Amino acid sequence: MGQIEWAMWANEQALASGLILMTGGIVATAGQFTQWYLGTYSIAAGVLVCLLEYPRGRRTKGSTMERCGRVCLPPSAQRTKYMTKVVKAFGPLSRNYYIRAFLHLGLSVPAGFLLATILGTACLAIASGIYLLAAIRGEQWTPIEPKPKERPQVGGTIKQPPSNPPPRPPAEARKKPGEEAVAGVPTGGPQENPMPVTDEVV
């Protein structure tokens, strides 16, 4: 059985946590809770987490499917490609899972003081723990980049040109001389008499 790549689990958990955190923040802000400003903070923190976690990292083994944003949307709306470039631009700050673990943990603490966002806080803390486990195991974020398409070389697929180019005669006329001799069919050209012929003068 192959080794579990914990970063994939952490990515899904963190993205869901960001959405839950945003939802709780919207409820707290719209309902004017006692500490509604923490709801506003939760919305901003949820958006940041979603933008950071939306581009998936490439798996060490096997293939990785990109999220719907480059695959399902038309070329004019391919956001995942650009988001991947933005996340990649941060370098070690985005690749290192230790940084992600402590970043998510820090973002989840203020939202834990509000009832509407406490569920998102708990989910984000769990994602932080999974990222920490992935970092301990030596995993890091690697962007999914499309492979360049190789153009087929002209004539590279033809191993050997045909020996008898078209137009070709019928199959009966394409028999080799040796095959015709075996079949008992005389070939065109001079024939040899198998019996010796001698002239006897009486």
Long-range contacts (C-beta under 8 A, 24 or more apart in sequence): 2-61, 5-59, 5-60, 5-134, 5-139, 6-130, 6-131, 6-133, 6-134, 6-137, 6-139, 7-57, 7-97, 7-131, 7-134, 7-139, 7-140, 7-141, 8-56, 8-57, 8-59, 9-130, 10-97, 10-100, 10-127, 10-130, 10-131, 10-133, 10-134, 11-53, 11-56, 11-57, 13-123, 13-126, 13-127, 13-130, 14-49, 14-52, 14-53, 14-100, 14-104, 14-124, 14-127, 14-131, 15-49, 15-50, 15-53, 15-54, 16-123, 17-49, 17-104, 17-108, 17-120, 17-123, 17-124, 17-126, 17-127, 18-45, 18-46, 18-47, 18-48, 18-49, 18-50, 18-53, 18-120, 18-124, 19-46, 19-50, 20-46, 20-119, 20-120, 20-123, 21-45, 21-46, 21-49, 21-108, 21-111, 21-117, 21-120, 21-121, 21-123, 21-124, 22-46, 22-47, 22-50, 22-120, 23-120, 24-111, 24-114, 24-116, 24-117, 24-118, 24-119, 24-120, 25-111, 25-116, 25-117, 25-120, 27-116, 28-114, 28-116, 28-117, 31-116, 33-114, 33-115, 33-116, 35-113, 35-114, 38-110, 38-111, 38-113, 38-114, 38-117, 39-114, 39-116, 39-117, 41-110, 41-111, 42-111, 42-114, 42-116, 42-117, 42-120, 45-107, 45-108, 45-110, 45-111, 46-120, 48-107, 49-104, 49-107, 49-124, 51-83, 51-86, 52-87, 52-94, 52-100, 54-80, 54-83, 55-80, 55-83, 55-84, 55-87, 55-143, 55-144, 56-144, 57-141, 57-142, 57-143, 57-144, 58-142, 58-143, 58-144, 60-139, 64-144, 66-144, 84-143, 84-144, 84-145, 87-141, 87-143, 88-143, 94-141, 95-140, 95-141, 95-142, 96-135, 96-140, 96-141, 97-131, 97-132, 97-134, 97-135, 97-139, 97-140, 97-141, 98-132, 98-135, 100-128, 100-131, 100-135, 100-141, 101-128, 101-129, 101-131, 101-132, 101-135, 102-128, 104-128, 104-131
